[in-house]
Amino acid sequence: MLPLLQAATANTHPLTRTIAEWVWLVPLLPLLGFVINGVLSLAAAYHPGPADPGLAHDETTGGGASEHAHADHDTDGGATGNDHHPVARHRFSGLTSIVGPGVLILSFLLSAAIFLAMRGAGEISAPFVQRYFSWMPVGDMHIDAALQLDQLSMMMTLVVTGVGALIHIFSVGYMQDDPGYPRYFAYLNLFVFFMLLLVLGGNYPLVFIGWEGVGLCSYLLIGFWFSEKANADAGKKAFIVNRIGDFGFLIAMFMIFANMRTLDFTGVQQGAASLPVGGTLVTAICLFLFLGCVGKSAQIPLYVWLPDAMAGPTPVSALIHAATMVTAGVYLIARSSMLFSIAPVAQIVVVLIGALTAIFAASIGLKQWDIKKVLAYSTVSQLGYMFIGVGSGAYVTGLFHLVTHAFFKALLFLGSGSVIFALHRAYHHTGNHDDAQDMRNMGGLKTYMPVTFWLMWIATLAIAGIPPFAGFFSKDEILGALFARAQHSTIASAHLFGIPGSAWLYFAYLLGLVAAFMTAVYMTRMMIYTFHGPNRTGEKERGYLAEAPWIMTGPLVVLGILTAVGGWINLPEFAPLGRVGALEHWLDPVLGEPTARVIAGAGETSTGLEYGLVALAVLIAVGGIALAWTRLKPETLVPKREAPQEEGFEKVLINKYYVDEIYDEAIVEPVVGISRGLLWRGVDAGLIDGLGVNGSAYFARFVGWIGSQLQSGQLGTYAWVLVAGVLAVLGAFSIR
């Protein structure tokens, strides 16, 4: 690969001949981990047959081979996971525990070194593009296998490798007793490889390869425990729903190339300058790109796959929700900001979908009992905030929330994983089969898991928007930027359905405030029912409840620190606790021009108004926490097996507004019915098989039957037929 390496930029680029030229190794390390862990998984599953099958058959009849096979299953089959047999770890678990997280740690360290090189290189105004070989040279389309290193891709790479490495370390403790341990890490490493390819790709097709790759890995990891049909169905659901969004991404790429003759980001940026602001073409391109984002980042109406993704192991949920797949849509809009900044109607659509998703998912989270489902709908809601940010042209603000969300959401998911791990361990010792993820079976866990308790409260306050935690700074900046854009911006001047953009933005701001209030309520509810009040796990189980091992708790501590101080990377002017606007300054070479185009020369928000907006946001968050704290009584809660059925609107919320059922009745069942009744029985079995294949066979058989009737084998019949033929010919000539 290295001999083919060519720098796209001139040799005078500040990153030339620095460690940045090794950027190709950042995604290659997780790919190497996938290969090694994949080989370990296959090697453990490989059982060679006997050299002499006949001899083996004789031994089998005597019972020796069956005993040997049983012994192999006991020693090599991995963990049994039931209450009557000891858990046996996979024979390659030790090597997997080193390779799996090790490649991510190395990838993060290399990414950090490249980041330091970029910091030391001074102002970098142009991207550093590394072209390795020509990938698709077809006609006037020349697409290279190229990685683009700039401030945006560097930020995303640090998040993916940093948070991803912590999740990999946590996985060692959480998954080590699973019989598919090497296979799990193989999928996890491959997931990170494709996400790094997505954020480092130098053109849309390469990003699309990463885009599809994370979709494939989500299918493999969500359905990791595929022996249960529900898990396998959840994996298929994620894969199929995402195909709808991917169709939009493909159409957008076709339109970009058809009109700009390039798919490189640098070329598209130059071509966007010639497009008219608000034109039909650029609006259509952006809307199709956003359709891809709606699928990948779980927005209305394609959000339904993400809550079901909880079927996979909890670290997988953390990786999908915090550091990888669902953030891809936010990244794509930021990377395509040169297009979205000149398509104000498309930006209004992005903001509205984000705001509606934020409040819709937050309302569902109010009544979920599965602790992972609460966090899943929380992710859908928080992604809505990110799209409000990037959709309103506040690209840095949306990405800022992406970073802080990666910190506190990874902490929340891994913290819930520690809780589930503790309950599973307790239930395993007592032979109890209650649901270890239902909050009605928890309560009072702060006594048994104090470290997890305090760390999850830090994350809860952060996501609720309580200062000085990270979520406060990023969420407040989104709402403040949205309010400012509603006053003056190209979006405010545009119209959608005859309504001015300013009205739409104010409406989205109101939805954002309501969603923030709901977020504070359902997150406080989760903490109260999980950690406060009396314990409902069971009297025998309480003796086995304890904190998770430090291989799992350690990453929580690191994420807790990041959640507490992560907001300092982009401090506002009213809170000069450090360098003000550091992230904004860092991303300015990439996103500064598109942002300036959207705000159209608008001035700064007045100090009084800014303080008022901040105070309102904090008051709403405090009000939500106070409401939940005063109204919810964990003492009255009973375990799941004794809980009554919900009624009224509570039943609607716990059943997620019956959206899955509506989709099933309105889309899935009709499609299946048409496929079976018309396409299968009518077209396939009727026309193709019945008329085409069987019909031609019947016709050939009929022709053969006629021939068989004429060829009777009787000479007298042949003579009369010959005479009749001769008479017919003579008659014909005579009549003429």
VOBA-361725 format. One line per 10 residues: number of its first residue (from 1); for each residue y, x, z of C-alpha. Coordinates in Angstrom, 1 decimal. Example, Ala and Ser with C-alpha at 12.3 -4.5 7.8 and 13.67 -1.06 7.14 Angstrom:
REM residues 2
1 = -4.5,12.3,7.8  -1.1,13.7,7.1 $
***
This chain:
REM residues 736
1 = 0.0,0.0,0.0  2.5,2.7,1.0  2.5,4.5,-2.4  3.6,1.3,-4.0  6.4,0.8,-1.5  9.8,0.4,-3.0  13.0,-0.4,-1.2  14.9,-3.3,-2.8  18.2,-2.0,-1.5  19.7,1.3,-2.3 $
11 = 18.8,4.5,-0.4  22.1,4.1,1.4  20.9,1.1,3.4  21.3,1.8,7.1  17.6,1.1,7.7  16.3,3.5,5.1  14.1,6.2,6.5  13.9,4.5,9.9  11.0,2.8,11.7  12.1,-0.4,9.9 $
21 = 10.1,0.8,6.9  7.0,0.2,9.0  7.8,-3.5,9.2  4.6,-4.2,7.1  2.6,-3.1,10.2  4.0,-5.9,12.3  2.0,-8.7,10.6  -0.8,-6.4,9.7  -1.8,-5.7,13.3  -2.6,-9.3,14.1 $
31 = -4.5,-9.5,10.8  -6.6,-6.5,11.9  -7.3,-8.3,15.2  -8.5,-11.3,13.2  -10.9,-9.1,11.2  -12.3,-7.3,14.3  -12.7,-10.5,16.4  -14.1,-12.3,13.5  -16.8,-9.6,13.0  -17.6,-9.8,16.7 $
41 = -18.0,-13.5,16.5  -20.3,-13.3,13.5  -22.3,-10.4,14.9  -23.1,-12.4,18.0  -24.2,-15.4,16.0  -26.4,-13.3,13.7  -30.1,-13.5,14.5  -32.3,-11.6,12.0  -35.7,-13.1,11.1  -39.0,-11.4,11.8 $
51 = -40.2,-8.6,9.5  -43.5,-10.4,9.1  -43.0,-14.2,9.0  -46.8,-14.8,9.1  -47.1,-12.9,12.3  -44.1,-14.7,13.8  -45.8,-18.0,12.9  -48.9,-17.0,14.8  -46.9,-16.0,17.9  -45.0,-19.3,17.7 $
61 = -48.3,-21.3,17.9  -49.0,-19.3,21.1  -45.7,-20.1,22.6  -44.4,-16.5,22.8  -41.7,-16.9,20.2  -40.3,-20.0,21.7  -39.9,-18.3,25.1  -38.2,-15.4,23.4  -35.8,-17.7,21.6  -35.0,-19.4,24.9 $
71 = -34.3,-16.1,26.5  -32.0,-15.1,23.7  -30.1,-18.4,24.1  -29.7,-17.8,27.8  -28.4,-14.2,27.5  -26.4,-14.3,24.3  -25.4,-17.9,24.0  -22.3,-17.5,26.1  -21.1,-19.9,28.8  -23.0,-23.1,29.3 $
81 = -20.1,-24.8,31.0  -22.1,-27.3,33.0  -22.7,-27.8,36.7  -26.3,-26.6,36.8  -26.3,-23.2,35.2  -24.3,-20.1,35.8  -21.6,-19.3,33.3  -22.6,-16.3,31.1  -19.7,-14.6,29.3  -20.0,-13.7,25.6 $
91 = -21.5,-10.3,25.2  -18.4,-9.0,23.3  -15.9,-10.6,25.7  -14.8,-7.2,27.1  -13.9,-5.8,23.6  -12.4,-9.1,22.6  -10.2,-9.1,25.7  -8.8,-5.7,24.6  -8.4,-6.3,20.9  -7.1,-9.9,20.9 $
101 = -4.0,-9.4,23.1  -3.8,-5.6,22.3  -2.8,-6.1,18.7  0.0,-8.6,19.7  1.3,-6.2,22.3  1.5,-3.4,19.7  3.1,-5.7,17.2  5.7,-6.7,19.8  6.4,-3.1,20.7  6.9,-2.2,17.0 $
111 = 9.2,-5.2,16.6  11.2,-4.1,19.6  11.5,-0.6,18.2  12.7,-2.0,14.8  15.2,-4.1,16.7  16.6,-1.1,18.5  16.8,0.7,15.1  18.8,-2.2,13.7  21.1,-2.2,16.8  21.6,1.6,16.3 $
121 = 22.3,1.3,12.6  25.7,-0.4,13.2  26.8,-3.3,11.1  24.2,-4.4,8.6  25.6,-6.8,6.1  22.7,-6.8,3.5  19.0,-7.6,4.1  16.5,-4.8,4.1  13.9,-5.9,1.5  10.6,-4.0,1.1 $
131 = 8.8,-4.7,-2.1  5.2,-3.7,-2.1  3.8,-4.9,-5.5  4.4,-7.5,-8.2  2.6,-10.6,-7.2  3.3,-13.2,-9.9  4.8,-11.8,-13.1  4.6,-14.8,-15.4  7.2,-15.1,-18.2  10.6,-14.9,-16.7 $
141 = 9.2,-15.6,-13.2  8.8,-12.4,-11.2  7.7,-12.9,-7.6  7.0,-9.8,-5.5  5.0,-9.4,-2.4  8.1,-8.5,-0.3  9.2,-8.6,3.3  12.8,-9.2,4.2  14.2,-7.7,7.3  17.5,-9.1,8.5 $
151 = 19.0,-10.4,11.8  17.4,-13.8,11.4  13.9,-12.6,10.6  14.2,-10.0,13.4  15.1,-12.6,16.0  12.1,-14.8,14.9  9.8,-11.8,14.9  10.7,-10.9,18.5  10.1,-14.5,19.6  6.7,-14.8,17.8 $
161 = 5.3,-11.5,18.9  6.8,-11.5,22.4  6.0,-15.0,23.5  2.8,-14.8,21.5  1.7,-11.7,23.3  2.2,-13.4,26.7  0.1,-16.4,25.5  -2.7,-14.0,24.3  -2.7,-12.3,27.7  -2.9,-15.7,29.5 $
171 = -5.8,-16.6,27.1  -7.9,-13.8,28.5  -8.2,-15.5,31.8  -8.2,-19.1,30.5  -10.9,-18.7,27.7  -13.0,-15.7,28.7  -16.0,-17.9,29.8  -16.0,-19.8,26.6  -19.0,-19.2,24.3  -16.7,-19.0,21.3 $
181 = -14.4,-16.4,22.9  -14.2,-13.9,19.9  -13.8,-16.8,17.4  -11.0,-18.2,19.5  -9.1,-14.9,19.4  -9.8,-14.4,15.7  -8.1,-17.7,15.0  -5.3,-16.9,17.4  -4.6,-13.5,15.8  -4.7,-15.1,12.3 $
191 = -2.3,-17.8,13.4  0.3,-15.1,14.5  -0.3,-13.2,11.3  0.6,-16.2,9.1  3.6,-17.0,11.3  4.9,-13.5,10.9  4.4,-13.7,7.2  6.4,-16.9,7.2  9.4,-15.4,9.0  9.3,-12.1,7.3 $
201 = 8.6,-13.2,3.7  11.3,-12.3,1.3  10.9,-15.3,-1.0  10.0,-19.0,-0.8  6.4,-18.6,-2.2  5.5,-15.9,0.4  7.0,-18.1,3.1  4.9,-21.0,1.7  1.7,-18.8,2.1  2.6,-18.4,5.8 $
211 = 3.5,-22.1,5.9  0.1,-23.1,4.7  -1.6,-20.4,6.8  -0.3,-21.7,10.1  -1.4,-25.2,8.9  -4.9,-23.9,8.3  -5.0,-22.1,11.7  -3.7,-25.2,13.5  -6.7,-27.1,12.0  -9.1,-24.4,13.3 $
221 = -7.6,-24.1,16.7  -6.9,-27.8,17.4  -10.5,-28.6,16.5  -11.8,-25.4,18.2  -14.2,-27.5,20.4  -15.3,-29.3,17.2  -18.6,-30.6,18.7  -16.6,-33.5,20.1  -15.5,-35.9,17.4  -12.1,-36.6,18.9 $
231 = -11.2,-32.9,18.7  -12.4,-32.5,15.1  -10.5,-35.6,14.1  -7.3,-34.2,15.8  -7.6,-31.1,13.7  -8.1,-33.0,10.5  -5.2,-35.3,11.4  -2.9,-32.3,11.8  -4.0,-30.8,8.5  -3.7,-34.0,6.5 $
241 = -0.3,-35.1,7.8  1.1,-31.7,7.1  0.0,-31.9,3.5  2.6,-34.7,3.0  5.4,-32.4,4.1  4.1,-29.5,2.1  4.3,-31.6,-1.0  8.1,-31.8,-0.4  8.3,-28.0,0.1  6.5,-27.5,-3.2 $
251 = 8.8,-29.9,-5.2  11.8,-28.1,-3.7  10.6,-24.7,-4.9  9.9,-26.1,-8.4  13.5,-27.5,-8.5  15.0,-24.2,-7.2  13.2,-22.1,-9.8  13.9,-24.6,-12.6  17.6,-24.4,-12.0  18.2,-20.9,-10.6 $
261 = 15.3,-19.0,-12.3  14.5,-17.2,-9.0  12.8,-17.8,-5.7  14.0,-14.7,-3.8  16.3,-15.5,-0.9  19.0,-13.1,-2.2  18.8,-14.6,-5.6  19.0,-18.2,-4.3  22.0,-17.3,-2.2  23.8,-16.0,-5.3 $
271 = 22.7,-19.0,-7.3  23.9,-21.5,-4.7  27.5,-20.3,-5.2  27.5,-21.9,-8.6  26.3,-25.3,-7.4  28.8,-28.1,-6.8  29.3,-29.1,-3.2  27.6,-32.4,-2.5  25.9,-32.4,-6.0  22.8,-34.5,-6.6 $
281 = 20.7,-31.4,-7.4  21.4,-29.5,-4.2  21.1,-32.7,-2.1  17.7,-33.4,-3.7  16.5,-29.8,-3.1  17.6,-29.9,0.5  16.0,-33.3,1.2  12.6,-32.1,-0.3  12.9,-29.0,1.9  13.5,-31.2,4.9 $
291 = 10.4,-33.3,4.0  8.4,-30.1,4.5  10.2,-29.5,7.8  9.5,-33.1,9.0  5.8,-32.5,8.6  5.6,-29.0,10.0  8.0,-29.6,12.9  6.7,-33.1,13.8  9.8,-35.3,13.1  9.8,-39.0,12.4 $
301 = 7.8,-40.3,10.6  5.3,-37.4,10.5  5.3,-36.5,14.2  2.0,-38.2,14.9  -0.2,-35.1,14.6  1.5,-33.0,17.3  0.6,-35.1,20.4  -3.1,-35.1,19.2  -2.9,-31.3,18.9  -3.5,-31.3,22.7 $
311 = -7.2,-31.5,21.9  -7.3,-27.8,21.5  -7.2,-25.2,24.4  -4.0,-25.2,26.4  -2.9,-21.7,25.2  -3.2,-23.0,21.7  -0.8,-25.8,22.6  1.6,-23.3,24.0  1.5,-21.1,20.9  1.9,-24.1,18.5 $
321 = 4.7,-25.7,20.5  6.6,-22.7,21.8  6.4,-19.7,19.5  4.9,-20.5,16.1  4.2,-23.5,13.9  6.6,-26.3,15.0  9.6,-23.9,14.9  8.9,-23.2,11.2  10.9,-26.1,10.0  14.0,-25.1,12.0 $
331 = 13.7,-21.6,10.6  13.4,-22.9,7.0  16.6,-24.8,7.3  18.4,-21.8,8.8  17.0,-19.6,6.1  18.1,-22.1,3.4  21.6,-22.5,5.0  23.2,-21.4,1.8  21.9,-24.7,0.3  22.3,-27.1,3.2 $
341 = 25.9,-26.0,3.8  26.8,-27.5,0.4  24.8,-30.6,0.8  26.6,-32.7,3.5  24.6,-35.9,2.8  21.3,-34.0,3.4  22.8,-32.6,6.6  23.6,-36.1,7.8  20.0,-37.1,7.2  18.7,-34.1,9.1 $
351 = 20.9,-34.8,12.1  20.0,-38.5,12.1  16.2,-37.9,11.9  16.6,-35.2,14.6  18.5,-37.6,16.9  16.1,-40.5,16.4  13.1,-38.3,17.0  14.7,-36.9,20.2  15.2,-40.3,21.8  12.0,-41.9,20.4 $
361 = 9.7,-39.1,21.7  11.5,-38.9,25.0  11.0,-42.6,25.6  7.2,-42.2,25.0  7.1,-39.3,27.5  8.4,-41.6,30.2  5.0,-43.2,30.6  2.3,-40.6,29.7  -0.2,-39.6,32.3  -1.8,-36.7,30.5 $
371 = 0.2,-33.7,31.6  -0.2,-32.1,28.2  0.8,-35.3,26.4  4.1,-35.3,28.4  4.8,-31.8,27.3  3.8,-32.6,23.7  6.3,-35.5,23.4  8.8,-33.2,25.1  8.3,-30.7,22.3  8.8,-33.4,19.6 $
381 = 12.0,-34.5,21.4  13.4,-30.9,21.8  12.7,-30.2,18.1  14.9,-33.1,17.4  17.7,-31.3,19.2  17.1,-28.2,17.2  17.4,-30.2,14.0  20.6,-31.8,15.3  21.9,-28.2,15.6  20.9,-26.8,12.3 $
391 = 21.5,-30.1,10.5  25.1,-30.2,11.7  25.8,-26.7,10.4  25.6,-25.1,13.9  22.8,-22.9,12.7  23.1,-20.3,15.5  23.1,-23.1,18.1  19.9,-24.6,16.8  18.2,-21.2,16.7  19.5,-20.5,20.2 $
401 = 17.7,-23.6,21.5  14.6,-22.5,19.5  14.6,-19.2,21.5  15.3,-20.8,24.9  12.8,-23.5,24.2  10.1,-20.9,23.4  10.7,-19.5,26.9  10.6,-22.7,29.0  8.1,-24.6,26.9  5.6,-21.7,26.9 $
411 = 6.1,-21.6,30.7  5.5,-25.3,31.0  2.4,-25.3,28.8  0.9,-22.2,30.4  1.8,-23.6,33.9  0.0,-26.9,33.0  -2.9,-24.7,31.8  -3.1,-23.1,35.3  -3.1,-26.5,36.9  -5.9,-27.7,34.5 $
421 = -7.8,-24.5,35.1  -7.6,-25.0,38.9  -8.8,-28.6,38.7  -11.6,-27.7,36.3  -12.8,-25.0,38.6  -12.7,-27.4,41.6  -14.5,-30.1,39.7  -17.1,-27.6,38.4  -18.0,-26.6,42.0  -18.4,-30.2,43.2 $
431 = -19.9,-31.7,40.0  -17.0,-34.1,39.6  -16.3,-35.4,36.1  -12.8,-36.8,36.6  -10.0,-36.0,34.0  -8.5,-32.7,34.9  -5.4,-33.4,32.8  -4.4,-36.7,34.2  -1.5,-36.5,36.7  -3.0,-39.3,38.7 $
441 = -5.8,-36.9,39.7  -3.3,-34.3,40.9  -0.5,-34.4,43.5  0.3,-32.1,46.3  -0.6,-29.0,44.3  2.5,-27.0,45.6  0.4,-26.3,48.7  -2.4,-24.7,46.7  -0.4,-23.2,43.7  3.0,-22.2,45.1 $
451 = 3.7,-19.6,42.3  3.0,-22.1,39.5  5.0,-24.8,41.4  8.2,-22.8,41.6  7.9,-21.4,38.1  7.4,-24.8,36.6  10.4,-26.2,38.5  12.5,-23.4,36.9  11.3,-24.5,33.5  11.9,-28.2,34.3 $
461 = 15.4,-27.6,35.4  16.0,-25.5,32.2  14.7,-28.2,29.9  16.7,-30.9,31.8  19.9,-28.9,31.2  20.7,-27.8,34.7  22.9,-24.6,34.9  22.5,-21.7,35.0  19.0,-21.9,33.4  18.5,-21.2,29.7 $
471 = 18.1,-24.7,28.5  21.5,-25.7,29.8  23.4,-23.3,27.6  21.5,-24.0,24.4  21.3,-27.8,24.7  25.0,-28.0,25.8  26.0,-26.0,22.8  24.1,-28.3,20.5  25.8,-31.4,21.9  29.2,-29.7,21.9 $
481 = 28.9,-28.5,18.4  27.8,-31.9,17.2  30.9,-33.5,18.8  33.1,-30.9,17.2  31.6,-31.4,13.8  32.1,-35.2,14.1  35.9,-34.5,14.5  36.3,-32.2,11.6  33.7,-30.8,9.1  32.5,-31.3,5.6 $
491 = 29.7,-33.5,7.1  32.3,-35.7,8.8  34.0,-36.2,5.4  30.8,-37.2,3.6  29.4,-40.7,3.4  25.9,-42.1,3.8  25.3,-45.7,2.9  29.0,-46.1,2.7  29.5,-45.1,6.4  31.5,-41.9,7.0 $
501 = 29.7,-38.9,8.3  31.8,-38.7,11.4  30.5,-42.1,12.6  26.9,-40.9,12.0  27.6,-37.8,14.0  29.1,-39.7,16.9  26.1,-42.0,16.9  23.7,-38.9,16.9  25.7,-37.5,19.8  25.2,-40.7,21.8 $
511 = 21.5,-40.6,21.1  21.4,-37.0,22.2  23.0,-37.9,25.6  20.5,-40.7,26.2  17.6,-38.4,25.2  18.9,-35.8,27.6  18.8,-38.4,30.4  15.3,-39.4,29.5  14.2,-35.8,29.4  15.4,-35.2,33.0 $
521 = 13.6,-38.4,34.1  10.1,-37.7,32.6  10.1,-34.0,33.4  11.0,-34.7,37.1  8.3,-37.4,37.0  5.7,-34.9,35.8  6.6,-32.5,38.6  6.6,-35.1,41.3  3.2,-36.5,40.3  1.7,-33.1,39.8 $
531 = 3.0,-31.0,42.8  4.5,-33.4,45.3  3.1,-36.2,47.5  -0.5,-36.4,48.7  -3.3,-34.7,46.8  -5.5,-37.1,44.8  -8.0,-34.5,43.4  -10.6,-35.3,46.0  -11.5,-34.3,49.5  -14.4,-32.0,48.5 $
541 = -12.4,-30.5,45.6  -9.4,-29.5,47.8  -11.3,-26.6,49.2  -11.6,-25.0,45.8  -8.0,-25.5,44.6  -6.2,-22.2,44.3  -3.7,-20.2,42.2  -5.0,-18.9,38.8  -5.9,-15.2,38.5  -3.0,-12.8,37.9 $
551 = -4.0,-12.3,34.3  -2.8,-15.9,33.9  0.0,-16.0,36.5  1.6,-12.7,35.4  2.7,-14.1,32.0  4.1,-17.1,33.9  6.3,-14.9,36.0  7.7,-13.1,32.9  8.4,-16.4,31.2  10.0,-17.6,34.4 $
561 = 12.4,-14.7,34.3  13.2,-15.3,30.7  13.8,-19.0,31.4  16.2,-18.2,34.2  18.3,-15.7,32.3  17.5,-16.3,28.7  20.7,-18.3,28.2  22.7,-15.2,28.6  21.9,-14.1,25.1  24.6,-16.5,23.8 $
571 = 27.0,-17.2,26.7  29.9,-19.6,26.0  33.5,-18.6,26.7  33.7,-20.8,29.7  30.8,-18.8,31.4  31.6,-15.1,30.8  28.7,-13.9,32.9  28.0,-11.2,30.3  28.8,-10.6,26.7  30.0,-13.9,25.2 $
581 = 28.3,-15.1,22.0  25.9,-12.1,21.6  23.4,-14.1,19.5  26.2,-15.6,17.4  27.5,-12.2,16.6  24.0,-10.8,15.9  23.3,-13.6,13.3  26.8,-13.7,11.8  25.8,-11.5,8.7  23.2,-14.1,7.8 $
591 = 24.7,-17.4,9.0  28.4,-16.8,9.4  29.4,-17.8,5.8  27.3,-21.1,5.7  28.7,-22.0,9.1  32.3,-21.4,8.1  31.7,-23.5,5.0  30.6,-26.5,7.1  33.4,-26.4,9.6  36.0,-26.0,6.8 $
601 = 38.5,-24.1,8.8  38.5,-26.4,11.9  40.0,-24.9,15.0  38.4,-24.3,18.4  37.6,-27.2,20.6  40.3,-27.5,23.4  39.3,-26.1,26.7  39.8,-29.4,28.5  37.5,-31.3,26.1  34.9,-28.5,26.3 $
611 = 34.8,-28.7,30.0  34.6,-32.5,29.9  31.6,-32.4,27.5  29.8,-29.8,29.7  30.5,-31.8,32.8  29.2,-35.0,31.1  26.0,-33.3,30.0  25.3,-31.8,33.5  26.1,-35.2,35.1  23.6,-36.9,32.9 $
621 = 20.9,-34.3,33.7  21.5,-34.6,37.4  21.5,-38.4,37.2  18.1,-38.4,35.5  16.6,-36.1,38.1  18.1,-38.1,40.9  16.8,-41.4,39.5  13.3,-40.1,39.1  13.4,-38.5,42.6  14.5,-41.7,44.3 $
631 = 12.5,-44.3,42.4  9.1,-42.6,42.0  6.8,-42.7,45.0  3.8,-40.4,44.6  2.4,-41.8,47.9  1.6,-45.1,46.1  -0.2,-43.5,43.2  -4.0,-43.8,43.1  -6.5,-41.6,41.1  -7.1,-42.5,37.5 $
641 = -10.4,-44.2,38.1  -8.8,-46.6,40.5  -5.5,-47.2,38.6  -4.8,-50.6,37.2  -4.1,-51.2,33.5  -0.5,-51.1,32.4  1.2,-54.3,31.3  4.3,-55.3,29.4  6.6,-52.6,28.0  4.8,-49.9,30.0 $
651 = 1.7,-50.7,27.9  3.8,-50.3,24.8  5.0,-46.9,25.9  1.6,-45.6,27.0  0.2,-46.6,23.6  3.1,-44.8,21.9  4.6,-47.9,20.4  1.3,-48.4,18.5  2.6,-46.2,15.7  -0.9,-44.7,15.1 $
661 = -2.3,-48.2,14.9  0.4,-49.3,12.5  -0.2,-46.3,10.3  -3.9,-47.0,10.4  -3.5,-50.7,9.4  -0.7,-50.2,6.9  -1.7,-46.9,5.2  -5.1,-45.5,6.2  -7.2,-48.7,6.0  -5.7,-49.8,2.6 $
671 = -6.2,-46.4,1.2  -9.8,-46.2,2.4  -10.4,-49.8,1.1  -9.0,-49.0,-2.3  -10.9,-45.8,-2.4  -14.2,-47.5,-1.5  -13.8,-50.8,-3.4  -11.9,-49.7,-6.5  -12.2,-46.0,-7.0  -15.8,-45.6,-5.7 $
681 = -17.5,-48.8,-6.5  -15.3,-49.8,-9.4  -14.4,-46.5,-11.2  -17.1,-44.0,-10.0  -20.1,-46.2,-9.5  -19.1,-48.9,-12.0  -17.4,-47.2,-15.0  -18.4,-43.6,-14.8  -21.9,-43.9,-13.3  -22.7,-47.4,-14.4 $
691 = -21.2,-47.7,-17.9  -20.9,-44.0,-18.8  -24.0,-42.3,-17.4  -26.5,-45.2,-16.8  -25.0,-47.2,-19.7  -25.6,-44.5,-22.2  -29.2,-44.1,-20.8  -29.8,-47.9,-21.2  -28.4,-47.8,-24.8  -30.7,-44.9,-25.7 $
701 = -33.6,-46.8,-24.2  -32.7,-49.9,-26.1  -32.5,-48.0,-29.4  -35.9,-46.4,-28.6  -37.3,-49.8,-27.9  -36.2,-51.1,-31.3  -37.8,-48.1,-32.9  -41.0,-48.7,-31.0  -41.2,-52.2,-32.3  -40.8,-51.1,-35.9 $
711 = -43.5,-48.4,-35.5  -46.4,-50.7,-34.6  -49.2,-48.5,-36.2  -50.6,-51.3,-38.3  -51.0,-50.4,-42.1  -50.9,-54.1,-43.2  -47.5,-54.6,-41.5  -46.2,-51.4,-43.2  -47.4,-52.7,-46.6  -45.7,-56.0,-46.3 $
721 = -42.5,-54.4,-45.1  -42.6,-52.0,-48.1  -43.2,-54.9,-50.5  -40.3,-56.9,-48.9  -38.0,-53.9,-49.2  -38.9,-53.4,-52.9  -38.4,-57.0,-53.6  -35.0,-56.9,-51.9  -33.9,-53.9,-53.9  -35.0,-55.5,-57.2 $
731 = -33.4,-58.8,-56.3  -30.1,-57.0,-55.6  -30.1,-55.3,-59.0  -31.2,-58.6,-60.7  -28.5,-60.7,-59.2  -25.8,-58.2,-60.1 $
***
